Amino acid sequence: FSRSRRREGKGRKTSSAKTQTMVRVLMVYTSVSKFPDGEPTGWYLPEAAHPYYKFLEAGWSVDFCSISGTTNLDPSSIEAFKEDAECVKFMKEVKVDVIPKLGDTDASGYDVLFFVGGFGTMWDFPDSPDVQAAIKAQWNAGKIVAAVCHGPCCLFNVKLDDGTYLVAGKEVTAFTNGEEVYCSKMETVSTPSGPGSNEDVLPTRGATFKDGGVFQPNVCVAGNLYTGQNPPSAGPLAAAIIKSFAA
């Protein structure tokens, strides 16, 4: 699935070329549809919708993929954001139920690799070889890796060529333990039910975890690594990425 605006977005300026090309974004979705106890989950609506429309407004091209080729929209996010105009519009305009697999997608042609959040990500992003390979290649190419809410769990097991974790020595954010507790999901995402919360695991990889407050917008930028804490951070995260291309 691909969408783009006809007008060109601002590409990164280089000394060798003054021309600007359309920026390409690959948004990656979880394929998990249920919590371990069978309760429905998946990807979280505003964490896709809000960045998507910001990218389109910038004139960028957006493609979608998922871990196994299917996705499930967390039904709780539909109810929670039923009055949000962009979320309602996204559900009407965009179909992501069946999209290409990340492993079948050539991610090398994208300027931004954006991992959409949702509780489901906790059970397929961290241990996916395709996720780890795509992030490492994107990072080594000097291009942007971004993730929002639970999405930064995609970084748990990504190591660089020297064997260090990509997040080591970098400030990052993600869904906090306080937010997990608020949603009554701390035990669910913690081991052995889950991989461990973002706030618990990322510091063990050498990251500095920044908590911006329960459900407050919070974005961290560490070189080409962009992370957003929660649903209210999804739009600001996209805006920060767009701003970097205009610099």
C-alpha positions as CSV (number, residue, x, y, z in Angstrom):
1,F,0.0,0.0,0.0
2,S,1.4,3.4,-1.0
3,R,0.1,6.9,-0.7
4,S,1.7,10.2,-1.6
5,R,0.9,13.8,-2.3
6,R,1.8,15.1,-5.8
7,R,3.9,18.0,-4.5
8,E,7.4,17.1,-3.5
9,G,8.5,17.1,0.1
10,K,11.9,18.5,1.2
11,G,14.7,16.0,0.9
12,R,17.9,16.1,2.9
13,K,20.2,18.7,1.5
14,T,23.6,17.4,0.3
15,S,26.6,19.2,-1.0
16,S,26.6,17.2,-4.2
17,A,23.0,17.8,-5.3
18,K,20.7,20.8,-5.0
19,T,17.7,18.9,-6.3
20,Q,15.2,17.7,-3.8
21,T,13.5,14.3,-4.0
22,M,10.3,13.0,-2.4
23,V,11.0,11.5,1.0
24,R,9.8,7.9,1.4
25,V,8.5,6.5,4.7
26,L,8.0,2.8,5.5
27,M,5.5,2.3,8.4
28,V,5.9,-1.1,10.1
29,Y,2.9,-2.7,11.9
30,T,2.6,-5.5,14.4
31,S,0.9,-8.7,13.2
32,V,-0.1,-9.7,16.7
33,S,-3.9,-9.6,17.3
34,K,-4.2,-10.9,20.9
35,F,-2.7,-10.6,24.3
36,P,-1.4,-13.9,25.8
37,D,-4.8,-14.2,27.7
38,G,-6.7,-13.9,24.4
39,E,-7.9,-10.3,24.8
40,P,-7.9,-8.5,21.5
41,T,-5.0,-6.1,20.8
42,G,-2.9,-5.0,17.8
43,W,-1.7,-1.7,16.5
44,Y,-2.9,1.6,18.0
45,L,-5.0,3.9,15.7
46,P,-3.6,7.4,16.4
47,E,0.0,6.1,16.4
48,A,-0.5,5.4,12.7
49,A,-3.1,8.0,11.7
50,H,-1.5,11.1,13.1
51,P,2.0,10.5,11.7
52,Y,0.6,9.3,8.4
53,Y,-1.3,12.5,7.7
54,K,1.7,14.7,8.8
55,F,3.9,12.8,6.3
56,L,1.3,13.2,3.5
57,E,0.9,16.9,4.3
58,A,4.7,17.3,4.0
59,G,4.4,15.8,0.5
60,W,6.0,12.5,1.4
61,S,5.3,9.0,0.1
62,V,4.2,6.4,2.7
63,D,4.2,2.7,2.3
64,F,3.0,0.0,4.8
65,C,4.3,-3.4,5.9
66,S,3.9,-5.7,8.8
67,I,5.7,-8.6,10.5
68,S,3.7,-11.5,8.9
69,G,1.6,-9.7,6.3
70,T,-1.5,-9.1,8.4
71,T,-2.5,-6.6,11.0
72,N,-5.2,-6.1,13.6
73,L,-6.4,-2.7,14.8
74,D,-6.7,-2.6,18.6
75,P,-10.5,-2.2,19.1
76,S,-10.0,-0.1,22.2
77,S,-8.2,2.5,20.2
78,I,-11.2,2.8,17.9
79,E,-13.5,3.6,20.8
80,A,-10.9,5.9,22.5
81,F,-10.4,8.0,19.4
82,K,-13.9,7.9,17.8
83,E,-14.1,11.7,18.0
84,D,-10.6,12.2,16.5
85,A,-11.0,13.5,13.0
86,E,-7.8,12.1,11.6
87,C,-8.4,8.7,13.2
88,V,-11.9,8.5,11.7
89,K,-10.5,9.6,8.3
90,F,-7.8,7.0,8.4
91,M,-10.2,4.2,9.1
92,K,-12.3,5.3,6.1
93,E,-9.4,5.9,3.7
94,V,-6.7,3.4,4.5
95,K,-6.8,-0.4,4.5
96,V,-3.9,-2.2,6.3
97,D,-5.5,-5.5,7.1
98,V,-3.3,-7.3,4.6
99,I,-0.1,-5.6,3.6
100,P,3.4,-6.9,2.5
101,K,5.6,-8.6,5.0
102,L,8.6,-6.6,6.2
103,G,10.9,-9.5,5.2
104,D,9.5,-9.3,1.6
105,T,10.0,-5.5,1.5
106,D,13.1,-3.8,0.2
107,A,13.5,-1.3,3.0
108,S,16.8,0.1,1.6
109,G,14.9,2.6,-0.6
110,Y,13.2,4.4,2.4
111,D,14.5,7.5,4.1
112,V,12.4,6.8,7.3
113,L,11.7,3.5,8.9
114,F,8.7,4.2,11.3
115,F,7.5,1.5,13.7
116,V,3.9,2.0,14.6
117,G,3.0,1.3,18.3
118,G,0.3,-0.8,20.0
119,F,0.5,-3.5,22.6
120,G,0.8,-6.2,20.0
121,T,4.3,-5.0,19.1
122,M,5.6,-6.4,22.4
123,W,5.1,-10.0,21.1
124,D,6.6,-9.8,17.6
125,F,8.9,-6.7,17.2
126,P,11.6,-7.6,19.7
127,D,12.6,-11.0,18.4
128,S,11.9,-10.5,14.7
129,P,15.0,-11.1,12.6
130,D,13.5,-9.0,9.9
131,V,13.0,-6.1,12.3
132,Q,16.6,-6.3,13.5
133,A,18.0,-6.6,10.0
134,A,16.0,-3.7,8.7
135,I,16.9,-1.4,11.6
136,K,20.5,-2.2,11.5
137,A,20.7,-1.6,7.7
138,Q,18.8,1.7,8.1
139,W,21.1,2.9,10.8
140,N,24.2,1.9,9.0
141,A,23.0,3.8,5.9
142,G,22.7,6.9,8.0
143,K,18.9,7.1,7.7
144,I,16.2,7.6,10.3
145,V,14.8,4.9,12.5
146,A,11.6,6.0,14.4
147,A,9.2,4.3,16.8
148,V,6.3,5.3,19.0
149,C,4.7,4.2,22.2
150,H,5.2,0.4,22.6
151,G,7.0,0.4,19.2
152,P,10.5,1.1,20.6
153,C,10.5,-2.5,21.8
154,C,11.8,-3.0,18.2
155,L,15.1,-1.8,19.5
156,F,15.5,-4.3,22.4
157,N,17.7,-6.7,20.5
158,V,19.3,-4.6,17.7
159,K,23.1,-4.8,17.8
160,L,25.6,-2.9,15.6
161,D,28.5,-4.4,13.8
162,D,30.7,-3.9,16.9
163,G,28.3,-6.0,19.0
164,T,27.0,-3.1,21.1
165,Y,23.3,-2.3,21.3
166,L,22.1,0.4,19.0
167,V,20.4,2.3,21.9
168,A,23.5,2.2,24.1
169,G,24.4,5.7,25.2
170,K,21.3,7.2,23.6
171,E,18.3,9.0,25.1
172,V,15.1,7.2,24.2
173,T,11.5,7.2,25.3
174,A,8.5,4.8,25.0
175,F,5.4,3.8,26.9
176,T,6.3,4.2,30.5
177,N,5.8,1.9,33.5
178,G,3.4,4.5,34.9
179,E,1.4,4.2,31.7
180,E,1.5,0.4,31.8
181,V,0.1,0.5,35.4
182,Y,-2.5,3.1,34.4
183,C,-3.7,0.6,31.7
184,S,-3.4,-2.4,34.0
185,K,-0.9,-4.0,31.7
186,M,2.3,-3.9,33.7
187,E,2.1,-7.6,34.6
188,T,1.1,-8.6,31.1
189,V,4.1,-7.0,29.4
190,S,6.5,-8.0,32.1
191,T,8.3,-11.4,32.0
192,P,7.3,-14.2,31.7
193,S,4.1,-13.1,30.0
194,G,5.8,-10.5,27.8
195,P,9.4,-9.4,27.0
196,G,9.5,-6.8,29.7
197,S,8.3,-3.2,29.6
198,N,10.1,-0.6,27.5
199,E,11.1,1.3,30.6
200,D,12.6,-1.8,32.2
201,V,14.4,-3.3,29.2
202,L,15.8,-0.4,27.2
203,P,18.1,0.8,30.1
204,T,19.5,-2.7,30.3
205,R,20.7,-2.1,26.7
206,G,22.5,1.0,27.8
207,A,19.9,3.6,26.9
208,T,18.9,6.6,29.0
209,F,15.1,6.4,29.3
210,K,13.2,9.7,29.5
211,D,9.8,9.7,31.1
212,G,7.8,12.8,30.1
213,G,4.8,12.1,32.3
214,V,1.8,9.9,32.1
215,F,0.2,10.5,28.6
216,Q,2.1,13.7,28.1
217,P,3.7,14.4,24.7
218,N,7.4,13.4,24.7
219,V,9.8,13.0,21.9
220,C,13.5,12.0,22.1
221,V,16.0,12.5,19.3
222,A,19.4,10.8,19.4
223,G,21.1,11.3,16.0
224,N,19.0,9.4,13.5
225,L,17.0,7.7,16.2
226,Y,13.6,9.2,17.0
227,T,11.3,7.9,19.7
228,G,7.9,9.0,21.0
229,Q,6.4,8.0,24.3
230,N,2.7,7.5,23.8
231,P,-0.3,8.2,21.6
232,P,-0.1,12.0,22.2
233,S,3.5,11.8,21.0
234,A,2.8,10.3,17.6
235,G,2.1,13.5,15.8
236,P,4.9,15.5,17.4
237,L,7.3,12.6,16.6
238,A,6.4,12.8,12.9
239,A,6.7,16.6,13.1
240,A,10.3,16.3,14.5
241,I,11.2,13.9,11.7
242,I,9.8,16.3,9.1
243,K,11.7,19.2,10.7
244,S,15.0,17.4,10.4
245,F,14.6,17.2,6.6
246,A,14.0,21.0,6.4
247,A,17.2,21.8,8.3
